[in-house]
Amino acid sequence: MLANTDTKGRLIIVEGIDGSGKSTQIDLLQKSLHSEGYSVYFSEWNSSDLVKSTTRLGKSEKMFTPTTFSLLQATDFAARWENFIYPMLKAGVVVLADRYAYTAFARDVARGVDRDWVRNLYSFAIQPQLAFYFQVPLDVAVERILSGRAKLKYYEAGMDLGLSDNKITSFRLFQQRIINEYELMIDEFGFIVVDGTQPVEVQQAQMRVIVKKALEGWKGLPAPGYHPRLSLSKTLPIEAIKGGKKK
C-alpha cells in the first residue's frame, strides 16, 4: 500500500493503458495550472537517467524477466521520487505525473509478478491527492496506437510473455490484462474514472473542475514572476483546446 503522508505540495497523476489519451490531458492541465500561477513540476514514467542505458540494453538484447523488468522500473521510479518528485512536494509545488506506481501495479502483475510483492516495492511512495484513470475500450486504444506507430516494440507488445507469435495479437492480449488490473484498482485506490472516448475538451473541462475544487483554499508555491492580470487562463478557454489555439 502507498503511504498517506501529507506534504505542502499536491500530487495529481493520470493512469490508463496506451492510447487512452491521458498524456494529452495531463499536458493540457499543466498549461492550465501554469496559467493560474501555480508552480508545477511534471514527471513521466521511465524517464530517469540513472537506468536509461541499462533499460535500453536490456530491451535490445531481450534480457528481462518479469521480475528484473519490475525491479528496474522501480529503480527508475525511486530515483525520480527521491531526487525530484518528493522534494517538489515538500516545497509546495503541484506535481503532475504521467503514470505513477499504479502503472507498475498493472503492468507487472499483468506479466505475472506477485500483486502484493509489487505493492510492497513501491510502499515508500505516497497516495496522490487526485488519481485520474482514463477508461477506454481496448479496440479504441489499439486503433489509436497502431495508427500512430510504425511498429510495436517487443516488450510494449508483451512478446516476452509468449501470448502470441503475432505482435498485434500479443499487444491486444497484454493490454487486456493491464485493463483488468486497472479495473480492480478503481475502488482500491479511489481512481477518478474519465471516459477516454469523450472529446478532448470535454475530458479537460471535467478534470479542471475536479482539480480546481481540490486546490480550493490551498496555498502552494507560486510560480516565479506570475502576474494575475497576465494570466493565460483568459486566452486558453476550454472551447479552444481541441484546435490548440484561440478561435
N, C-alpha and C positions, 0 to 999 in steps of 0.2 A: 504494500500500500504506500501511497505518497503521503508525505508529512503535511500537516496543516499549519506550519509555521507562518506567522504573519510577517510582512515586510512593508516598508514605506511605499514601495512601488506596487504596480499592478501587472499581473501576468495574464495575457489573453492569447489563447492558442487556437489553431484550426487543425482539424483532422479529417481524413477521408481517403478513399482509395485514389489511385492515379486516375486523372480525368474527372475528378469530382468538382473542379472549379474553385477549390479552396485557396489556391495560390493567388488567383486573380482577386478574390475577395479580401484577403489579408493585405495585399498591396494597396487596394483602394482605401481600406480602413487606415493604413499607415499614413497615407496622404491626408486623409480627413483629420486625423488626430494632430498631425503636424500643423495643419492649418488652424486648428483651435488652440495652439500654443503649448501643447504637451511635449515634453521631451520623450522621444520614442526610440527604442532600440529594437532592431529586427534580427532574428536568428532563424536559420533554416537547417533542416535535417542534414546530417552527414556533410558538414562543411568545415570541420576543424582541420587546420594544417598539420596537427600532431600525427594524425593517422592517414592522411591523404595518400601518401606514396605507398604505404602498406596496403591500403584498400585497393588502390589501382593495380598493384602487383598481384594481390590475391585473386582479384576478379579476372585479370587477364590470363592467369595460369589455372583458373578454376580450382583453387586450393581450399576454399572454405567448406567446412561442415556447418550445419545449422548452429551449433554451439559456438564455434570460433567466430562465425559471422555475427552472432548475437553479442559476444564479448567485445568485438572490435567496434560495433556500433555504440555499445555502452561506453566504451572508452572515449569515442568521439563526443558523445553527449556530455560525459563528465568533464571533459576539457572545456567545452563551451560553457557549461554550467559554472564551473569554478572560476573561470577567467573573465567571463562576460555576463552571463545571464544573472547570476546571483548578486554580483557587485552592483549591477544596474538596478536591480530590485531594491537593494539596501539603500541606494542613493535616491530612490523616489521616482524612478523612470518607469514609463509604461513599456513593458517588454512584450513584443509580438513574436510569436513563434509559428513558423510554417512547419508543422509536425512537432510532437513532443514525445514524452515517454510512451504515450499510448500507441504510437506507431510501432514501437518495439513489442508492446503487449499484443498487438495484432499480427504483425509480420512474423515475429519469432515463433509465436505459438502456431501460426499457420504452417510454419516449417517443421513443427513437431517438437519444439522446445517446451519444457515443462512450464505451465502457466504461472505457478507460484514462484518458481525459480526466477523467472524474468521479472516479475513484480518486485521481488526482493532485491534484484540487481539495481533497480532504479529507486530504491526506498529513500535515498538521500535527497531526491528532488521534492518540491512542494506541489501541492494542489494548485492549479491555476484558478484565478478568480472567475474566468469565463473560458469554457471549452466548447467551441463550435464544431459540430460534426456534420459534414456535408454529405447528405444521403442521396445517392443516385442509383438507378438500376444498372446492373452490370453491363447490359448491352449498350447503354448510352455512354458509359465511361470507356468501354473498349473502343467504340467508334471514334470517340474524341482522341484517344491515344493513337490509334492506328492512322488516323487522318493527319496527324501532326508529326509522325515519326517515319524516318526512312526504314528502320527496322527495330525490333525489340532486342534488348540486351539479354544475355544469358541468365543472370540472376534476377533481373527485373521480370522475366517471363517465368521464373520458378523452375527453370530447366534442371536445376540441381536436385529437384525432388523426384524426378522420374515420373511425373504425372502423365506426360505425353511426349512423343517424339516431335510433334508439331508445336512450334513456338507459340502460335496464336492460341491453340487449344490449351496448351500448358498455362499461358498467361491468364486465360479465362478461368481455368480451374483454380489457379493460385489466388487470383483476385476474389473469387467467391469465398474461398477460405478466409481471406482477410476480412471481407464484409461480415461474415458470420461472427468473427471475433469482435468487430466494432459494434455490432448489434447487441452483443452480450454486455458490452461496456456502457451502453447508454444510461441505464439506471444505476449501475455500479458507481460511475464517476460523474453522474449528473450532466451528461452532454446536452448541449442545446442543439437540437436537430434542425438543420436547414435543408429545405428541398432544393437540391442542386440542379433540378431541371427548370426552375423558375428563371425568368430573365435576370441578367446580371444586376440591373439597377434595383430590382425588387429584393433580391437577396441582400444587397448592400444596405438598402433602406432598413430592412429588418435588423441587420447587425448594428447599425448606427443607433437605432432606438434602444436596443439592449445595452450596448456599451455606454451610451450617454447616461442611462439610468444607473448603471453600475459605478460610474465615475462621479455621479452627482454628490456634491459636498466634499469630494476628496481633493486635497491639495498636494499635488505631486510636484516634482521638479519642473519648473517652467522651461520652455525651450529658449536657448540663448538668443537674445535680440528680438524676441517676439513682440509685436505691436498689434493689439486687438483691432485697431482701425484698418490695418493692412491684412487682416485675416483672409486667407483664401477660401474660407467657408462660404463666402458670398459669390465666389466665382467658380465653385465646383458643386453645383446643385445635383441632386440625385438624377434629375432628368437628363443631365448631360453626360453621365457616366458611361452609358453604352457607346456614345460616339467618341468618348475620350477627350472632348473639348466642349467649351460653352457654345451653345447653339444660338 
